[in-house]
Amino acid sequence: MRCLNIAKNRETEMMKFLGIKHRTTFRSDYLNPLLDEGKIAMTIPDKPRSKNQKFYSV
C-alpha cells in the first residue's frame, strides 16, 4: 500500500515497485484482493482494462 499513498499509479508501476514481473500473478495475488477489500479503487471503474487505468488508495 505504500506505493499507493503518494499518487495514482498504473498497474505496471506497482508491479515494478513490488518487484513482480508476471502480470497474471500480480492481478490474482495482489491487485484483485485489494480491490475486493476496498483498499484501492480504479480511476476508470467502467473500463478496468483501459490503458489509462490507474489505482489509488481509498
Contacts in CASP RR format, 6 or more apart in sequence:
PFRMAT RR
TARGET T0000
AUTHOR 0000-0000-0000
METHOD contacts of the structure
MODEL  1
MRCLNIAKNRETEMMKFLGIKHRTTFRSDYLNPLLDEGKIAMTIPDKPRS
KNQKFYSV
1 34 0 8 1.000
1 39 0 8 1.000
1 40 0 8 1.000
1 57 0 8 1.000
3 9 0 8 1.000
3 13 0 8 1.000
3 14 0 8 1.000
3 17 0 8 1.000
3 18 0 8 1.000
4 14 0 8 1.000
4 40 0 8 1.000
4 55 0 8 1.000
4 56 0 8 1.000
4 57 0 8 1.000
5 57 0 8 1.000
7 56 0 8 1.000
8 43 0 8 1.000
8 54 0 8 1.000
8 55 0 8 1.000
8 56 0 8 1.000
9 17 0 8 1.000
9 54 0 8 1.000
9 55 0 8 1.000
9 56 0 8 1.000
10 53 0 8 1.000
10 54 0 8 1.000
10 55 0 8 1.000
11 23 0 8 1.000
11 26 0 8 1.000
11 27 0 8 1.000
11 31 0 8 1.000
11 53 0 8 1.000
11 55 0 8 1.000
14 26 0 8 1.000
14 30 0 8 1.000
14 31 0 8 1.000
14 55 0 8 1.000
15 21 0 8 1.000
15 23 0 8 1.000
15 26 0 8 1.000
18 26 0 8 1.000
18 30 0 8 1.000
20 26 0 8 1.000
20 30 0 8 1.000
31 40 0 8 1.000
31 55 0 8 1.000
34 40 0 8 1.000
35 41 0 8 1.000
35 42 0 8 1.000
35 55 0 8 1.000
38 58 0 8 1.000
39 57 0 8 1.000
39 58 0 8 1.000
40 55 0 8 1.000
40 56 0 8 1.000
40 57 0 8 1.000
40 58 0 8 1.000
41 55 0 8 1.000
41 56 0 8 1.000
41 58 0 8 1.000
42 48 0 8 1.000
42 53 0 8 1.000
42 54 0 8 1.000
42 55 0 8 1.000
43 52 0 8 1.000
43 53 0 8 1.000
43 54 0 8 1.000
43 55 0 8 1.000
43 56 0 8 1.000
44 50 0 8 1.000
44 52 0 8 1.000
44 53 0 8 1.000
44 54 0 8 1.000
47 53 0 8 1.000
END
